[in-house]
Amino acid sequence: MIRNIFAAALVAAPLSATPAFSAADLGKEESCKYQGQVMAAVQAARLDRVPEGKVEETIRASNPEWPENFSNAIPQLTQHVYQMKRRDLKNVDLGDVFETQCVQNWDQIQEMKKNLSGN
């Protein structure tokens, strides 16, 4: 499961940026903190039995404290989290795992983003 979280981080990383503002502009720790918060919100929605099709709407309606562009990753993270069994989500803090893996793999994620953007 941990390896799957890293895969989700690689998928979500390019989504947490807009042309005017990039997750990388915040710095590694702050960007990864926000990404972990998004993952934790998706996990909480899954545990609260929010229907998969309502997750993004539900999270956005809660006025999360992260910058708006980080919400762009919600659909992809939702797909990932909703493939997992709820019972497997009860004993793990995906937000913390996601944040830790983001920090540990920051350089690799940034390189992947660079390659995807063609720069």
C-alpha positions in Angstrom: 0.0 0.0 0.0 2.8 2.4 0.8 4.3 2.1 -2.7 0.8 2.9 -4.1 0.8 6.1 -2.0 4.0 7.1 -3.7 2.5 6.4 -7.1 -0.5 8.6 -6.2 2.0 11.4 -5.2 3.6 11.1 -8.6 0.2 11.3 -10.3 -1.0 14.2 -8.1 2.2 16.3 -8.2 1.6 17.9 -11.6 -2.0 18.6 -10.7 -1.1 20.8 -7.7 0.3 23.5 -9.9 -1.1 26.2 -12.1 0.8 28.3 -14.6 0.8 31.3 -12.2 1.6 29.4 -9.0 3.4 26.1 -8.5 3.5 23.8 -5.5 7.3 24.0 -5.8 7.1 27.8 -5.2 6.1 27.2 -1.6 9.0 25.0 -0.7 9.2 21.3 -0.1 7.8 21.2 3.4 4.9 23.5 2.9 3.9 22.1 -0.4 4.1 18.5 0.9 2.1 19.6 4.0 -0.8 20.8 1.8 -0.6 17.7 -0.4 -0.9 15.6 2.7 -3.9 17.6 3.9 -5.6 16.9 0.6 -4.9 13.2 0.9 -6.2 13.2 4.5 -9.4 14.9 3.4 -10.0 12.3 0.7 -9.3 9.5 3.2 -11.8 11.1 5.7 -14.4 11.4 3.0 -13.9 7.7 2.2 -14.2 6.7 5.9 -17.3 8.9 6.2 -18.9 7.1 3.3 -19.1 10.1 1.0 -20.1 8.8 -2.4 -17.1 8.8 -4.7 -18.8 11.2 -7.1 -19.4 13.7 -4.3 -15.9 13.8 -2.8 -14.5 16.8 -4.6 -17.7 18.8 -4.1 -17.8 17.9 -0.4 -14.2 18.7 0.2 -14.3 22.0 -1.6 -17.5 23.0 0.2 -15.6 22.6 3.5 -13.4 25.5 2.6 -10.1 23.7 3.1 -7.1 25.8 4.4 -4.7 24.8 1.6 -4.3 27.0 -1.5 -7.1 26.4 -4.1 -4.8 24.9 -6.7 -4.1 21.9 -4.5 -7.7 20.9 -4.8 -7.0 20.0 -8.4 -5.5 16.7 -7.2 -8.8 15.6 -5.4 -10.2 13.6 -8.4 -7.1 11.6 -8.9 -6.5 11.0 -5.2 -10.1 10.0 -4.9 -9.8 7.4 -7.6 -6.8 6.0 -5.7 -8.3 6.0 -2.2 -11.6 4.7 -3.3 -9.9 1.6 -4.7 -8.8 0.7 -1.2 -11.0 -1.1 1.3 -12.3 1.1 4.1 -11.1 -1.3 6.7 -7.5 -0.8 5.4 -7.9 2.9 5.8 -8.8 2.9 9.4 -5.4 2.1 10.8 -3.2 4.4 8.6 -2.9 8.1 8.2 -2.6 8.6 4.5 -2.1 12.3 4.9 1.0 11.7 7.0 2.3 8.9 4.8 1.7 11.1 1.7 3.4 14.1 3.2 6.4 12.0 4.3 6.8 10.4 0.9 6.4 13.7 -0.8 9.3 15.2 1.2 11.5 12.2 0.8 10.9 12.0 -3.0 10.7 15.7 -3.6 13.6 15.9 -6.1 12.3 12.9 -8.1 8.8 14.4 -8.2 10.1 17.8 -9.4 12.1 16.1 -12.1 9.1 14.2 -13.3 7.0 17.4 -13.3 9.8 19.1 -15.4 9.8 16.2 -17.8 6.0 16.2 -18.2 5.9 19.9 -18.9 8.6 19.6 -21.5 11.0 22.1 -19.9 
